[in-house]
């Protein structure tokens, strides 16, 4: 079933600490809000609108870069932000809309499916968990123990027909603030069904919640490794580009681009780690626009492909195989340049060199070769 979604990310989240609003803080290398947007898109959302505070639009665009999501500016309250998100959607009125709080990052496709199934039998559906803990309430007579019978912990997303929810919000009193969308729906006479919730759909509220979330995020991610190799022959010239650094030399490497074998091998390693083809597929040597191109563009593209999948680079290791030029004098500059291109700390970047002691095409100084390994972490 097709659906659209609104991700509410306009709150200040001040109780969570950390300076930035909590939904724009990073969790396992990704902004908290990005987790939810990616999950909704992966679950098949036809359209996603993220509602953000007006002064956080720049931060939001950077955090959600590469995702097909539109931004809407929220209001002073959650209800006003939801209304702004609903107004921004282009889906038809009968399309299901899921309203989700960005502060609940561990959304999965199974949660979406539960809601859509429940919505087939009701006007709305929410994820909810039965109360397991004993409740206590302090009152004039001391500590009381209310019954848990019939009480549920409501979560998000919450699902409704888009047109019905718009009408329900239009009828909601402007001087009252609902605690969730189901309250607005039931006040308008809509029947709301319960779907099984999930303890993993925790809401990040306090600083200690982030420590727990980091543990959960680690369990939901995998480490992947890619291998890259490249070689170019020597030709007449006066300098060579290696790992983004120009080195004066009595020859140059010959290739369609700048023939930087180090960057080419590393680009292939990163693409290989995420199963995304190779450098020739992304930048065909038959395409004249890449003639003489600087290979740092290729490497930056590969890193962006990792980020677009919600992943992050962990480390890279590269070996240059040649008799000349000597690499050691330029190694620190190479590591610094790779750090700049990949936005990766220098201590996670290794550049080494070796010879083949006169054997093979590198030993005969007919060409130079490079091997690289990249380690990345991505959602499972």
Order of alpha helices (4+ residues) and beta strands (2+ residues): beta-beta-beta-alpha-beta-alpha-beta-alpha-beta-alpha-beta-beta-beta-beta-alpha-alpha-beta-alpha-beta-beta-beta-beta-alpha-alpha-alpha-beta-alpha-beta-alpha-beta
